[in-house]
Amino acid sequence: MTHPVRLHRTLFLSDLHLGALGSRADLILSFLHANRAETYVLVGDVLDLWHPLLPHWTEEAQLVLQHLRDRQADGAVIHYLRGNHDPDPGRAPLDKRLDVAPVDSLIHHGKDQRRYLVLHGDVVDARLVRSHVMTRLGSRIDHLLRRLDRGLSVLRRGTPAEARSAIETLLAGVNAMLYRSRSHERRLVEMARQHGADGVICGHFHIADLHDAHGMIYANCGDWLDSMTALAEAHDGALRLLTGRPVASGAQGAARARDAESLA
């Protein structure tokens, strides 16, 4: 059964981590086919190419980039924000580059006149945590754990394909514990306030969220290793989190997006 393409004013996608073992490029591609936008904002960590000896670049990853190039050729606008895992634009292989100059942040003007500070989010991490050494170390540890997880997948026969494994649950739990105080949200909201914005849109933390608990809108796009979510702006300016996970009933292969949470 073919589902109609959903049209959005803007799609914000973060932490695709194309090139990392855990990246679900297949779900990203299905999501992009099911959701089309006038503007695409890639909110950092689009590429994760820290594994020169253990490459994991797949056909689906290449097709994700090609889809974005095709949308750009059709007139869509693409913004690329640098994340802590993104390589220097000039050092990425030619076939893995998009024809857009990366920036560190931008102000997004919503259709409802709201203004959002958009940035990856790693700027509020401790200096040691966001250093290149720690980024590479964390990326390699994640790679090795996910490779171990794949080796143990034979023990999970009979479980739903999209069910989290023990290692995936562990990685998500550790990440949630690191940011349980939500101080990163308050710091980013304060940055938005200093920029005279009405809210902040970020990625980085792999914790999809959308709320105004800190006095203005805080939106995290999520990621494509665990949450499989993106943030969409409708043509009236409303923001909504969408999921790219396959429907639990097992609709074959397609990542049907459904509303996860919305904030007008």
C-alpha positions in Angstrom: 0.0 0.0 0.0 1.4 3.4 -1.1 1.0 6.3 1.4 0.7 9.9 0.2 3.8 12.1 0.5 3.4 14.5 3.4 4.3 18.1 2.6 6.0 20.4 5.1 7.4 23.9 5.1 10.6 22.9 6.8 12.2 19.6 7.9 14.9 19.6 10.6 17.0 16.5 10.8 19.9 15.9 13.1 22.4 13.2 13.9 22.1 11.1 10.8 25.6 9.8 11.5 25.9 8.5 7.9 29.0 6.3 7.9 28.5 5.0 11.5 27.6 1.4 12.1 24.4 2.3 14.0 23.1 4.8 11.5 19.7 3.7 10.0 20.2 5.2 6.6 17.4 2.9 5.3 14.9 4.6 7.7 16.2 8.1 6.8 15.7 7.4 3.1 12.2 6.0 3.7 11.3 9.0 5.8 12.6 11.4 3.2 10.6 9.7 0.5 7.4 9.9 2.7 8.0 13.6 3.8 8.9 16.4 1.5 9.8 20.0 2.4 10.5 23.4 0.9 13.5 23.7 3.2 15.7 21.1 4.8 17.8 22.0 7.9 20.5 19.5 8.7 21.2 20.2 12.3 24.7 18.6 12.6 26.4 15.2 12.7 25.2 14.4 9.2 28.4 12.5 8.5 30.3 10.2 10.9 33.5 9.2 9.1 35.9 8.5 12.0 36.4 4.9 10.9 39.0 4.8 8.1 39.9 1.2 8.9 36.3 0.2 9.6 34.2 2.0 7.0 30.5 1.4 7.0 29.3 3.5 4.1 26.2 1.8 2.6 24.2 2.2 -0.6 21.4 3.7 1.4 23.7 6.3 2.9 24.7 7.4 -0.5 21.1 7.5 -1.6 20.2 9.8 1.3 22.7 12.3 0.0 21.5 11.9 -3.5 17.9 12.4 -2.5 18.9 15.7 -0.8 20.9 16.7 -4.0 17.8 15.9 -6.1 15.6 18.0 -3.8 18.0 20.9 -4.0 18.0 20.6 -7.8 14.2 20.8 -7.7 14.4 24.1 -5.9 14.4 23.1 -2.2 16.7 25.0 0.1 19.2 23.1 2.2 21.1 24.4 5.3 23.9 22.4 6.8 25.0 23.0 10.4 28.3 21.6 11.6 28.2 19.0 14.3 31.0 17.7 16.5 31.1 14.5 14.4 31.0 16.2 11.0 34.4 16.2 9.2 35.9 19.4 7.9 33.9 20.1 4.7 37.0 20.4 2.6 38.3 17.0 3.8 35.1 15.0 3.2 35.3 12.8 0.0 33.7 14.5 -3.0 30.9 11.9 -3.3 29.9 12.5 0.3 29.6 16.3 0.1 26.5 18.4 -0.4 26.6 21.6 -2.4 26.1 23.9 0.5 28.4 25.7 2.8 28.2 24.5 6.5 27.5 27.0 9.2 27.7 26.9 13.0 24.2 28.3 13.6 21.4 30.2 12.0 18.1 32.0 12.8 15.1 30.3 11.3 12.1 32.5 10.6 8.9 30.4 11.1 5.8 31.0 9.1 4.0 32.2 12.3 6.7 35.0 12.8 8.5 33.1 15.5 12.3 33.1 15.3 14.4 30.1 16.3 18.1 29.8 17.1 19.2 26.6 15.3 22.5 25.0 16.3 23.8 21.5 16.9 24.0 21.8 20.7 27.4 20.5 21.5 28.5 24.1 22.4 26.9 23.6 25.9 29.0 20.4 26.6 32.0 20.6 28.8 35.1 21.5 26.8 36.7 18.1 27.4 33.6 16.3 26.2 33.4 18.2 23.0 37.1 17.9 22.1 38.0 16.0 18.9 39.8 13.3 20.9 36.7 12.6 23.0 34.5 12.7 19.9 36.6 10.2 18.1 36.9 8.0 21.1 33.2 8.0 21.7 32.5 7.2 18.1 34.8 4.2 18.1 33.4 2.9 21.4 29.9 3.2 19.9 31.1 1.4 16.8 32.6 -1.5 18.7 29.5 -1.9 20.9 27.2 -2.0 17.9 29.5 -4.5 16.1 29.3 -6.7 19.2 25.5 -6.2 19.2 25.3 -7.4 15.6 27.4 -10.5 16.5 24.9 -11.3 19.3 21.9 -10.8 17.1 21.6 -14.5 16.4 20.4 -14.8 20.1 17.5 -12.5 19.4 15.8 -14.5 16.7 12.1 -14.3 16.9 12.0 -10.8 18.3 10.5 -7.9 16.3 13.0 -6.4 13.9 12.7 -2.9 15.4 12.8 -4.1 19.0 15.8 -2.6 20.9 18.6 -5.0 21.8 20.2 -4.9 25.3 23.2 -3.0 24.0 21.0 -0.4 22.2 18.9 0.0 25.4 22.2 0.4 27.4 23.5 3.1 25.0 20.2 5.0 25.2 20.0 4.7 29.0 23.6 6.0 29.5 22.8 8.9 27.2 19.6 9.8 29.0 21.5 9.6 32.4 24.2 12.0 31.2 21.5 14.6 30.4 19.0 13.8 33.1 19.3 17.3 34.8 18.1 19.0 31.6 20.6 21.7 32.3 21.6 21.6 28.6 18.1 22.6 27.7 18.1 25.6 30.0 21.5 26.7 28.7 20.4 26.5 25.1 17.1 28.3 25.8 19.1 31.1 27.5 21.3 31.3 24.4 18.1 31.7 22.3 16.9 34.4 24.6 20.2 36.3 24.3 19.7 36.2 20.5 16.2 37.6 20.8 14.7 34.4 19.5 11.4 32.7 20.5 13.0 29.3 20.9 15.8 26.9 20.1 16.1 24.0 17.8 19.0 21.6 18.3 20.2 18.0 17.9 23.3 16.4 19.5 21.8 14.9 22.6 19.9 12.0 20.9 16.9 12.8 23.0 14.0 13.9 20.9 11.8 16.5 22.6 9.5 19.5 22.1 8.2 21.6 24.9 8.1 25.1 26.4 8.9 24.2 30.0 11.7 26.7 30.2 9.6 29.7 29.1 10.2 29.4 25.4 10.2 26.6 22.9 12.9 23.9 23.1 13.0 21.4 20.3 15.4 18.6 19.8 15.2 16.8 16.5 16.3 13.5 17.9 18.6 11.2 15.9 18.8 8.3 13.5 20.6 5.7 15.7 18.0 5.5 18.5 15.0 7.8 18.4 14.5 7.9 14.6 12.8 11.2 14.7 12.7 14.6 12.9 11.2 17.9 13.5 8.7 19.3 11.0 7.3 22.8 10.6 3.9 22.9 9.0 2.8 25.7 6.6 1.1 27.5 9.5 4.3 27.5 11.5 3.4 24.7 14.0 6.2 22.4 15.0 5.7 18.6 15.3 8.0 15.7 16.0 7.7 12.9 13.5 8.9 9.4 13.9 10.5 7.3 11.1 10.2 4.0 12.8 8.2 1.3 11.0 4.7 0.8 12.3 4.7 -1.9 15.0 2.1 -3.9 13.0 4.8 -4.6 10.5 3.9 -2.6 7.4 6.5 -3.9 5.1 9.7 -2.0 5.0 8.3 1.5 4.8 9.0 4.0 7.6 5.6 5.6 8.0 5.8 8.9 9.8 3.2 9.5 12.5 2.8 12.5 14.8 4.8 12.0 18.0 4.3 15.4 19.6 3.2 18.8 18.4 3.5 22.4 19.6 1.7 25.2 17.9 
